Amino acid sequence: MAVPMDRAQALTSKEVDLIRTLIMAGIAVLVTVLATQSGQAIVVFVLIGIMVLLPVIFFRWPDNALAVLFVAVAVPRVSLKILGLNMKVEHAVAGLIAMGVLIGFKTSIQKLRLVDYLLISFLFVTLFSSAFCSPEPATTLKNAVIFSLAVLCYWLPGALIRDADGWRRAMLLFLAVGTAEALFGILCFGAHRMLGTTLGITYYSYLDALPAVHGSQWEPNIFGSYVSAFTAIFLFLYLQNKETRGWYLGGMIITGLAALLSLARASWIGFVVAALIPLFWRSGSRSSFSRTLMAVLIFACIGGFAFISASRIGSIRERVGTLAPDEVLDDPTLVHRLLYINFAMQDIAAHPWLGTGSDSFGLLWNWETEEGTEPAWVGNIFVRIWHDSGLIGLALFLGFVGALGLEAWKYFKAQRDTPIGRLIGALLVGSVVLVVAFQATEASTLAWSWVYLGLLGAFVSISRKTAESIASRA
């Protein structure tokens, strides 16, 4: 007599995914209803968002999950108060995707490496400092939890991307989202000029009310670093890949114009520094003359494009003028940043080893804005981490970034003439923009910085796995 097949074994993969999605939808809706501290109208919109997002994320896993993650980290201005935490869309999406990873949506969790242990240790120090070294532990612990949700985005690409082809598709999707964000910023500026709208626009009242584009990012400097990194990526790919140069040139023009409209000078400087790498070191180019000639031509085109934009758009022209040596030291934004970095160093001198907790600078110092007195913040990434997590936390963070960069560089050199090698080279060049730009205004508390690092980490994991597989067969 035949033994009836167990019903669970008879379920198709789509039915299993449907059951998992329904369970997660129920949990998400229950948590939202019980924990949301906003008005009823907001809760209704959140529930609608959950019902729309969950099928999109989980029914074409993992590609749709990556797409939603890339879009979510590009809109950090949207937030909601849940469980006393000021959660952004990026935090909610990261949590939902992490739940999908944990309950097994065809995902293999990577084995932890040195870089993972360094990052986990950095988070532990931040949580410890927030709990025991803070002037207001309850507040800094909440900030540390939100920061941990942003850092969680580092591990998600590695958990979602299975192989080199998947990583290549994820990178192309990442480039598409970055270009779309830049295009949105340009449209915001165009609407402002023609219709007087203020969507995506920030006014610098202390700079003669100059309009700067922030798009859907938190503020113009962060928008500038975001799109400038993509400009450097497209430049690298344009110089390396002859087959698709037209697409890369279009992306470079769109993101480059958006970067100019952000009026973020640190991101401009970061792009110039990063641009030197692909211009003077092109794979396949043996002649120093051809490298120099190409560098001169590209720089002439970029400079001409920037000059035309500056001559036609008054806000860019005025902002470029502040880069002159006789103007830069009198610039109010630079003086403002240096003043508050000095305040941060005073706090660091009192608590050098473990800091004073996550985002604690705003608890100790205020500044005046158009909206009134608000908590202050430190724009320099190294000073901010040292202030919040101490010298121990800063050392762990630098160890994590350094180890990740060295591993990515190692595997890039072995694959530099392959399609995936060119993409990782572009990502490394784009990271140079962020290193420079984050000395003035950093975005390590936002998820997109960690997604960027997560793509580097996913590449390293895939390359390591491939190398180990080849070694085992040899």
C-alpha positions in Angstrom: 0.0 0.0 0.0 1.4 3.4 -1.0 2.3 5.7 1.8 0.6 9.1 1.4 3.1 11.9 0.8 3.4 14.4 3.6 1.6 17.6 2.8 4.6 19.7 3.7 6.7 17.8 1.2 4.0 18.3 -1.5 4.1 22.1 -1.2 5.7 23.8 -4.2 8.4 26.4 -3.6 5.9 29.2 -4.6 3.4 27.9 -2.0 6.1 27.9 0.7 7.1 31.4 -0.3 3.4 32.4 -0.1 3.0 31.0 3.4 6.2 32.7 4.6 5.0 36.0 3.1 1.6 35.7 4.8 3.3 34.9 8.2 5.6 37.9 7.8 2.8 40.2 6.7 0.8 39.2 9.8 3.8 39.9 12.1 4.6 43.2 10.4 1.0 44.4 10.5 0.7 43.4 14.2 3.9 45.1 15.2 3.0 48.3 13.3 -0.5 48.5 14.8 0.7 48.0 18.3 3.9 50.0 18.2 3.2 53.0 16.0 3.0 56.3 17.9 1.8 58.4 15.0 -1.7 59.4 14.0 -4.2 56.9 12.5 -3.8 58.2 9.0 -0.1 57.5 9.0 -0.7 54.0 10.3 -3.1 53.3 7.4 -0.5 54.4 4.9 2.1 52.3 6.6 -0.2 49.2 6.4 -0.8 49.8 2.7 2.9 50.1 2.2 3.5 46.8 3.9 0.9 45.1 1.8 2.5 46.4 -1.3 6.1 45.9 -0.4 6.0 42.3 0.9 4.8 40.7 -2.3 7.3 42.8 -4.3 10.1 41.7 -2.0 9.4 38.1 -1.6 7.8 36.8 -4.8 10.9 37.3 -6.9 13.6 36.7 -4.3 16.3 37.9 -4.2 16.4 40.3 -7.1 13.3 42.2 -6.0 14.6 42.4 -2.4 17.8 44.0 -3.7 15.8 46.5 -5.8 13.6 47.5 -2.9 16.6 47.8 -0.7 18.5 50.1 -3.1 15.4 52.3 -3.5 14.7 52.4 0.2 18.2 53.6 1.1 17.8 56.4 -1.5 14.8 58.0 0.4 16.0 58.4 4.0 13.7 61.4 4.6 10.6 59.2 5.0 10.3 58.0 8.7 7.8 56.8 11.3 7.9 56.6 15.1 7.8 52.8 16.0 8.5 51.5 19.5 9.9 54.9 20.4 12.4 54.7 17.5 12.5 57.2 14.7 12.6 54.5 12.0 13.2 55.4 8.3 11.9 53.3 5.4 15.4 51.9 5.0 15.3 50.5 8.5 11.9 48.8 8.0 12.9 47.4 4.6 16.2 46.1 6.0 14.3 44.4 8.9 11.8 42.8 6.5 14.6 41.5 4.2 16.6 40.3 7.2 13.5 38.3 8.4 13.3 36.8 4.9 16.9 35.8 5.1 16.5 34.2 8.5 13.4 32.1 7.6 15.1 30.8 4.5 14.0 32.4 1.3 16.5 30.5 -0.8 19.3 32.3 0.9 22.7 31.0 2.1 24.1 33.0 5.1 27.8 33.6 4.6 30.4 32.3 7.0 31.7 35.1 9.2 35.2 36.5 8.3 37.6 38.9 10.0 35.8 41.9 8.6 32.5 40.7 10.0 33.9 40.2 13.5 35.5 43.7 13.4 32.2 45.3 12.4 30.2 43.3 15.0 32.8 44.3 17.7 32.4 48.0 16.6 28.6 47.7 17.0 29.1 46.1 20.4 31.3 49.0 21.6 28.8 51.5 20.3 26.0 49.8 22.2 28.1 49.5 25.4 29.1 53.2 25.2 25.5 54.2 24.6 24.4 52.2 27.7 27.1 53.1 30.1 29.0 56.2 29.0 26.2 58.4 27.8 24.8 61.6 29.3 21.3 60.2 28.4 21.5 56.3 28.0 17.9 55.8 27.1 18.3 58.2 24.1 21.7 57.0 22.9 20.6 53.4 23.2 17.7 54.1 20.8 20.1 55.9 18.5 22.4 52.8 18.7 19.6 50.5 17.7 18.7 52.6 14.7 22.4 52.8 13.7 22.6 49.0 14.0 19.7 48.7 11.6 21.6 50.9 9.1 24.7 48.8 9.6 22.6 45.6 9.0 22.4 46.7 5.4 26.1 45.8 5.0 25.3 42.1 5.4 22.2 42.0 3.3 23.8 42.1 -0.2 26.1 39.2 0.8 23.1 37.2 1.9 21.1 37.9 -1.2 23.7 37.6 -3.9 24.6 34.0 -4.7 27.2 34.2 -7.5 29.2 36.5 -9.8 26.3 36.8 -12.3 24.0 37.8 -9.5 26.5 40.4 -8.2 26.8 41.9 -11.7 23.0 42.2 -12.0 22.9 43.8 -8.5 25.6 46.3 -9.5 23.7 47.3 -12.7 20.6 47.7 -10.7 22.5 49.8 -8.1 23.7 52.1 -11.0 20.2 52.4 -12.3 18.8 53.5 -8.9 21.7 56.0 -8.5 21.0 57.5 -11.9 17.3 57.7 -11.1 18.0 59.6 -7.9 20.3 62.0 -9.8 17.6 62.5 -12.4 15.1 63.2 -9.7 17.3 65.9 -8.2 17.7 67.5 -11.6 14.0 67.5 -12.1 13.5 69.1 -8.7 15.9 71.9 -9.7 14.2 72.4 -13.0 10.8 72.6 -11.4 12.2 75.1 -8.9 13.6 77.3 -11.6 10.5 77.2 -13.8 7.6 76.9 -11.3 9.1 78.0 -8.0 8.5 74.6 -6.3 10.7 73.6 -3.3 10.5 69.8 -3.5 14.0 68.4 -3.1 15.5 71.9 -2.6 17.3 73.3 0.4 18.0 77.1 0.8 21.3 78.1 2.3 20.1 81.3 4.0 23.6 82.0 5.4 24.9 81.9 1.8 22.5 84.5 0.3 19.6 82.0 0.1 21.4 79.8 -2.5 19.1 76.9 -3.6 20.9 73.5 -3.3 19.4 70.2 -4.4 18.9 67.4 -1.9 16.6 65.3 -4.0 15.2 62.5 -1.7 18.4 62.4 0.3 18.8 63.9 3.8 20.5 67.1 2.8 22.5 68.6 -0.2 25.9 67.5 1.0 24.8 63.9 1.4 23.0 64.0 -2.0 26.2 65.4 -3.5 28.4 62.6 -2.1 25.9 60.0 -3.2 25.7 61.1 -6.8 29.4 62.1 -7.1 30.3 58.5 -6.2 28.2 57.3 -9.1 29.8 59.9 -11.4 33.2 58.5 -10.5 31.9 54.9 -11.1 30.5 55.8 -14.5 33.8 57.5 -15.4 35.8 54.4 -14.6 33.4 52.2 -16.5 33.4 54.5 -19.5 37.2 54.4 -19.7 37.4 50.6 -19.2 34.5 49.2 -21.3 34.3 50.0 -25.0 31.1 48.0 -25.6 28.7 50.1 -23.5 30.3 53.5 -23.4 27.2 55.3 -24.5 25.3 54.2 -21.4 28.1 55.0 -19.1 28.6 58.4 -20.6 24.9 59.2 -20.2 25.0 58.1 -16.5 28.2 60.2 -15.9 26.5 63.3 -17.4 23.3 62.9 -15.4 25.0 62.2 -12.1 27.7 64.8 -12.7 25.1 67.6 -13.3 23.2 66.5 -10.2 26.5 66.7 -8.2 27.0 70.3 -9.4 23.4 71.2 -8.4 24.0 69.9 -4.9 26.5 72.7 -4.3 28.5 70.2 -2.2 32.1 71.3 -2.5 33.6 68.3 -0.6 32.0 65.9 -3.1 33.3 67.9 -6.0 36.8 67.6 -4.5 36.3 63.9 -3.9 35.3 63.4 -7.5 38.4 65.2 -8.8 40.6 63.0 -6.5 38.8 59.8 -7.5 38.9 60.8 -11.2 42.7 60.8 -11.2 42.7 57.0 -10.7 40.9 55.8 -13.8 42.3 58.7 -15.9 46.0 57.8 -15.3 45.6 54.1 -14.8 43.6 52.4 -17.5 43.7 48.7 -18.0 45.0 47.7 -21.5 46.7 51.1 -22.0 50.4 50.6 -22.2 51.4 53.9 -23.6 52.0 56.7 -21.1 51.4 59.2 -23.9 47.9 57.7 -24.6 47.1 57.8 -20.9 48.2 61.4 -20.6 46.3 62.4 -23.7 43.1 60.7 -22.6 43.4 62.3 -19.1 43.8 65.8 -20.7 40.8 65.2 -23.0 38.5 63.9 -20.3 39.5 66.6 -17.8 38.9 69.2 -20.5 35.4 67.8 -21.2 34.6 67.6 -17.5 36.0 71.1 -16.9 34.1 72.5 -19.9 30.9 70.9 -18.7 31.3 72.3 -15.2 32.2 75.8 -16.7 29.1 75.9 -18.8 26.9 74.8 -15.9 28.5 77.4 -13.6 28.1 80.2 -16.2 24.5 79.4 -16.8 23.4 78.6 -13.2 24.1 81.4 -10.6 24.1 79.2 -7.5 26.8 77.0 -8.9 28.8 80.0 -10.0 28.7 81.5 -6.5 29.5 78.2 -4.8 32.5 77.6 -7.1 33.8 81.0 -6.3 34.0 80.1 -2.6 36.7 77.5 -3.5 39.2 80.4 -4.3 42.1 80.5 -1.8 41.2 84.0 -0.6 37.6 83.0 -0.1 37.6 79.5 1.4 39.0 80.5 4.8 36.2 83.1 5.3 33.5 80.7 4.2 30.9 80.5 7.0 30.2 76.8 6.5 33.9 75.9 6.9 34.2 78.0 10.0 31.0 76.5 11.4 32.3 72.9 10.9 35.7 73.6 12.4 34.0 75.2 15.4 31.9 72.2 16.1 34.7 69.8 15.5 36.6 71.7 18.2 33.6 71.2 20.5 33.6 67.4 19.7 37.3 67.2 20.5 36.6 68.7 23.9 34.2 65.9 24.6 36.6 63.3 23.2 39.3 64.6 25.6 37.0 63.8 28.5 35.9 60.4 27.2 38.7 59.2 24.8 38.4 55.4 25.0 34.7 54.6 24.7 33.1 57.9 23.8 29.7 59.1 24.9 27.3 57.0 23.0 25.6 56.9 19.6 24.7 60.3 18.2 25.4 61.9 21.6 26.9 65.1 20.2 23.4 66.5 19.7 22.7 65.9 23.4 25.6 68.0 24.4 25.6 70.8 21.8 22.9 72.8 19.9 23.0 75.2 17.1 20.6 77.7 15.5 18.8 77.0 12.3 16.0 78.6 10.3 13.6 76.3 12.3 15.0 77.3 15.6 17.4 75.6 18.1 18.3 72.1 17.1 20.7 69.3 18.1 24.1 69.8 16.5 26.1 67.1 14.6 29.7 66.5 13.6 30.3 66.2 9.8 33.7 64.5 9.9 33.3 60.7 9.9 36.4 59.9 12.0 35.7 62.6 14.6 32.0 61.5 14.9 32.9 57.9 15.4 35.6 58.8 17.9 33.2 61.0 19.8 30.4 58.3 19.9 32.4 55.1 20.2 35.8 56.2 21.5 39.2 55.3 20.3 38.4 51.6 20.6 35.4 52.0 18.3 37.3 54.1 15.8 40.1 51.5 15.7 37.6 48.7 15.1 35.9 50.7 12.4 39.1 51.6 10.6 40.2 47.9 10.9 36.9 46.8 9.3 37.2 49.3 6.4 40.9 48.6 5.9 40.5 44.9 5.9 37.5 45.0 3.5 39.3 47.4 1.1 42.5 45.2 1.1 40.5 42.1 0.3 38.5 43.8 -2.4 41.7 45.1 -4.0 43.3 41.7 -3.9 40.5 40.0 -5.8 40.1 43.0 -8.1 43.7 42.7 -9.3 43.1 39.0 -10.2 40.0 39.9 -12.2 40.6 43.4 -13.4 40.2 42.6 -17.1 36.9 40.8 -16.6 33.4 42.4 -16.6 33.0 41.8 -12.9 36.5 43.1 -12.3 35.7 46.3 -14.0 32.6 46.8 -11.9 34.4 46.2 -8.6 37.2 48.6 -9.8 34.5 51.2 -10.4 33.1 50.6 -6.9 36.5 51.1 -5.4 37.0 54.3 -7.3 33.6 55.6 -6.1 34.5 54.8 -2.5 37.4 57.4 -2.8 34.8 60.1 -3.4 33.0 59.0 -0.1 36.3 59.0 1.9 37.0 62.6 0.8 33.4 63.9 1.0 32.8 62.3 4.4 35.5 64.6 5.9 33.0 67.4 5.7 29.5 65.8 5.9 29.3 62.0 6.5 26.5 59.6 6.0 27.6 56.5 7.9 24.4 56.8 10.1 22.4 56.3 6.9 21.9 52.9 5.3 23.1 53.7 1.7 26.7 53.9 2.9 26.5 50.4 4.3 24.8 49.0 1.2 27.7 50.4 -0.7 30.2 48.6 1.6 28.0 45.6 1.5 28.4 45.3 -2.3 32.1 45.3 -1.8 31.7 42.6 0.9 29.5 40.5 -1.4 32.1 40.6 -4.1 34.8 39.5 -1.7 32.7 36.6 -0.5 31.9 35.4 -4.0 35.6 35.7 -5.1 36.8 33.9 -2.0 34.3 31.1 -2.6 35.3 30.8 -6.2 39.0 30.7 -5.3 38.4 28.0 -2.7 36.4 25.9 -5.2 39.2 26.1 -7.8 41.8 25.2 -5.1 39.8 22.2 -3.9 39.5 20.8 -7.5 43.2 21.3 -8.2 
